[in-house]
Amino acid sequence: MYKKVDSKLLQIGNNVREYRKQKHYNQEKLAELLDVSVATVSRIENGSSAMDILILMNISKKCPELFQRFIIMWKIYIFAMENRTNVR
């Protein structure tokens, strides 16, 4: 059965994949670094699973560049939502 992927989760997953490739990590290496399974990394990259707070905490400690990308994405999202509200 086809499952719709949330665009925000897909955007996060694309950032994770891009970061992983820039670091020349395979999914196994990133999974080991973040203390998660390879299946979890795959689901995050495909946008079919959201990260929990523990994964985000590991990213902030072990992959600060990736965490910074998430902060920027969040700021852009908040800015867009505020401007969308102000337009109405």
N, C-alpha and C positions, 0 to 999 in steps of 0.2 A: 504494500500500500504506500502511496506517495505521501510524504510528510512535508508540509510547508516549512521552509527554513526562515527564521526571523532574520531580517536584513541586518540588524545590529549585531546579532550573534555571528553572522557570516562575516561582517566587517572585522569584528574582533578576531575571528578565526583566521582571516586573511592576514592580519597583522602578526599573529602568532607564527603562521607559516613563513611569512616574509622574514621575520626576525630569525627564525630557526635556520633558514637557508643562508642568511647573511653570516651567521655564526658557523656555518658549515656543520650543523648538527643534523643528525637524522632524528626521527621521532623517538627512537630508543634512548638516545643521549638526552634529549630534552625531558623525556619522561623520568629518567633517572635523576636529572638535575632538580626537577620539581617534585620528586617523590610521588609520582602518579604512574598509572599504567600507560602503556603505549596506546591502548584503546581509548583512554581518556584524552590523550593528546590528539588522536585522530578525530574524535567527536568534536573537540573544541575547534580544531582547524576546519572541519566541515560545517560548522555552525549548527550542529545538531544537539549540542549540549552547552549549557552555561557553566562558567567556572564558579566554584564555591569560594567562600572567603579564605579558606586555608590555602587554596591554590593561588589566589591573588596575593596572599601574604608571602608565599614562597617566591612568587614572581618579583615582588617588591624587593626581596632580599637577594635573590640569586640572579635576576635578570632585570636590573634597574632600568636599562634602556627600553625594554618592552613595557615595563610599568609606566614609564614616562609617556610612551605612545598612548596608553590607555587614558592617562590624565588629559592629554591633549584632545583625544577623541571625546571624552566626557565634556570638556569645556566647550568644544564646538557644538556638541549636541545641546547643551544647556543654552548656549547663545542662540542657536536656531530656534529652540522652543520658546525662549523669551521673545524673540523677534516675531515669531509666528503669532504669539498671543497679543503683542502690541499692535499688529497689523489689523486685527479683527475689530 
